[in-house]
Amino acid sequence: HREGSLHDLEFSSLFGLTQRFAGVVLSPTGTMTVSPADRHIIDKFGLCVVDCSWAELEATPISRLKIGYPRLLPFLVAANPVNYGKPWKLTCVEAFAAAYYIAGFKEQAGVVLSKFKWGSNFLTLNHEMLEEYSVCSDAAEVIEAQNKYLARCEEEVKERSTQDMCDIDMSVENCNPNRQIEPEYSSSEEEEEETSEEEEE
């Protein structure tokens, strides 16, 4: 038994490997990404996910599955304790909730995740992405939104890696960005200060 397994959800049903499921199935065999266009399929036939660990994935005979609409998930980050912060490494519960959210069943996504202590973190961590995916019209737009998000992330990383050096003016003598540079005075200014001091005396 694994934390984050669908067995923890009392409203889920377990299907055998060779049983036919007519709804949307989150599976590596999918050729399309789940999208809001799948809402009517999920509403009518339901949602299913292959319940196995990542370590067992290659050994699972997924090709034997009799499924109606195999789907993939777009880029998302795990919030579960085992793979926290890792892209793609979602538990079945996270995958289940993500598909619900993207297809427009946001309330159901929250209910699924509410059964786990870390569940709400998944929606918080992926809020921006899930919102962008949920307003797309089809799988193609979801992939486009995914690629734009990843491009933005890559650009932000590049900017952060070069920002400090670019902000330093190397033409300044003895430049140290951590030390305030003392103001420069001309000889005439120094003489005026000395004169004023003598007059005061």
SULRAHU-V523933 format. One record per residue. N is the residue number from 0. PHI is phi in radians with two decimals (999 if undefined). NEAR is the number of other C-alpha atoms within 12 Angstrom. D_FIRST is the distance of its C-alpha to the first C-alpha in Angstrom with 2 decimals. Layout:
BEGIN
{{N/PHI/NEAR/D_FIRST} {N/PHI/NEAR/D_FIRST}}
END
This chain:
BEGIN
{{0/999/10/0.00} {1/-2.02/18/3.82} {2/-1.15/26/6.86} {3/1.75/34/9.01} {4/-1.39/29/7.15} {5/-1.17/32/9.77} {6/-1.13/21/8.04} {7/-1.37/21/9.11} {8/-1.76/21/12.55} {9/-1.20/12/14.47} {10/-1.65/12/17.14} {11/-1.73/19/15.31} {12/-2.10/17/15.64} {13/-1.74/21/13.91} {14/-1.86/21/16.53} {15/-1.28/18/17.06} {16/-1.05/20/18.03} {17/-1.76/14/21.68} {18/-1.31/14/21.93} {19/-1.43/19/24.27} {20/-2.23/28/23.43} {21/-1.51/21/26.59} {22/-1.57/25/25.35} {23/-1.44/39/24.32} {24/-2.11/40/21.41} {25/-1.38/43/20.20} {26/-2.60/35/20.44} {27/-1.08/27/21.94} {28/-1.43/26/24.55} {29/-1.17/24/26.02} {30/-2.00/18/29.57} {31/-2.23/25/29.88} {32/-1.55/37/28.25} {33/-1.08/46/27.05} {34/-2.65/43/29.91} {35/-1.02/33/31.63} {36/-1.18/29/33.29} {37/-1.53/36/30.07} {38/-0.97/29/30.21} {39/-1.18/19/32.06} {40/-1.22/26/29.72} {41/-1.12/33/26.61} {42/-1.11/19/28.72} {43/-1.56/13/29.79} {44/-2.00/19/26.95} {45/1.76/27/23.81} {46/-2.25/43/21.26} {47/-2.43/40/18.40} {48/-2.44/44/16.21} {49/-1.27/39/14.78} {50/-1.62/36/10.98} {51/-2.64/28/10.38} {52/-1.33/24/10.36} {53/-1.10/19/13.96} {54/-1.21/11/14.16} {55/-1.69/12/13.58} {56/-1.01/17/15.89} {57/-1.15/13/19.06} {58/-1.51/11/17.85} {59/-1.47/19/16.76} {60/-1.33/18/19.89} {61/-1.10/25/20.19} {62/-1.10/18/23.88} {63/-1.44/15/23.27} {64/-1.15/27/22.02} {65/-1.83/24/24.63} {66/-2.15/30/24.64} {67/-1.48/24/27.46} {68/-2.33/34/27.23} {69/-1.21/33/25.07} {70/-2.38/33/25.01} {71/-1.85/32/24.27} {72/-1.76/42/23.71} {73/-1.34/39/26.47} {74/-1.05/32/26.27} {75/-2.58/37/23.91} {76/-1.98/29/22.46} {77/-1.23/32/18.91} {78/-2.09/34/18.56} {79/-1.23/32/14.96} {80/-1.05/21/15.05} {81/-1.32/17/14.04} {82/-2.11/21/16.68} {83/-0.94/22/19.01} {84/1.47/18/22.36} {85/-1.55/19/21.61} {86/-1.21/20/23.01} {87/1.31/24/21.09} {88/-1.40/27/17.71} {89/-1.51/38/16.09} {90/-1.33/39/12.55} {91/-1.07/38/12.48} {92/-1.15/44/13.27} {93/-1.10/45/16.11} {94/-1.11/44/17.37} {95/-1.02/43/17.40} {96/-1.13/43/19.31} {97/-1.07/52/21.60} {98/-1.11/48/22.69} {99/-1.03/42/23.43} {100/-1.09/38/25.43} {101/-1.10/43/27.38} {102/-1.38/40/28.24} {103/1.84/31/29.66} {104/-1.78/28/27.07} {105/-1.16/24/26.79} {106/-1.12/18/26.24} {107/-1.09/24/23.22} {108/-1.06/28/21.79} {109/-1.14/27/22.25} {110/-1.13/24/20.67} {111/-1.02/36/17.43} {112/-1.34/36/17.30} {113/-1.16/22/18.55} {114/-1.39/24/15.23} {115/-2.23/26/14.30} {116/-1.01/15/16.59} {117/-1.61/26/17.23} {118/-0.98/33/17.55} {119/-1.13/25/21.34} {120/-1.10/22/21.71} {121/-1.12/41/20.72} {122/-1.20/33/23.68} {123/-1.16/20/25.94} {124/-1.13/24/25.28} {125/-1.94/35/25.85} {126/-0.97/21/28.37} {127/-1.04/21/31.35} {128/-1.17/33/29.75} {129/-1.06/38/28.11} {130/-1.13/28/31.48} {131/-1.13/29/33.37} {132/-1.14/39/31.19} {133/-1.25/34/31.38} {134/-1.77/21/35.19} {135/-1.34/27/35.53} {136/-1.67/23/36.87} {137/-2.68/22/35.09} {138/-1.07/29/32.92} {139/-1.09/20/35.90} {140/-1.22/23/36.44} {141/-1.10/33/32.80} {142/-1.12/27/33.17} {143/-1.11/22/36.51} {144/-1.11/28/35.08} {145/-1.06/29/32.34} {146/-1.13/20/35.02} {147/-1.16/18/37.29} {148/-1.12/24/34.64} {149/-1.13/20/33.82} {150/-1.14/14/37.59} {151/-1.12/15/38.11} {152/-1.09/15/35.47} {153/-1.11/14/37.14} {154/-1.15/15/40.54} {155/-1.12/14/39.48} {156/-1.11/13/38.19} {157/-1.11/13/41.56} {158/-1.13/15/43.51} {159/-1.16/14/41.78} {160/-1.31/13/42.36} {161/-2.00/13/46.09} {162/-1.07/13/47.00} {163/-1.05/13/48.07} {164/-1.17/14/50.43} {165/-1.25/12/51.98} {166/-1.40/15/52.83} {167/-1.56/16/54.90} {168/-1.55/13/58.60} {169/-1.27/12/59.50} {170/-1.37/9/63.20} {171/-1.40/10/63.41} {172/-1.15/11/64.80} {173/0.96/14/62.50} {174/-1.14/16/59.73} {175/-2.51/16/56.86} {176/-1.15/16/54.53} {177/-1.65/9/53.53} {178/-2.22/8/57.18} {179/-1.31/9/59.57} {180/-1.34/12/62.69} {181/-1.19/10/65.92} {182/-1.15/6/68.41} {183/-1.60/9/71.37} {184/-2.11/11/74.94} {185/-1.44/10/78.14} {186/-1.10/10/81.16} {187/-1.17/11/83.08} {188/-1.16/12/80.39} {189/-1.15/13/80.40} {190/-1.10/13/84.22} {191/-1.11/14/84.15} {192/-1.13/15/81.72} {193/-1.12/14/83.96} {194/-1.10/13/87.06} {195/-1.13/12/85.55} {196/-1.17/11/84.56} {197/-1.14/10/88.18} {198/-1.13/9/89.64} {199/-1.14/8/87.49} {200/-1.17/7/88.76}}
END
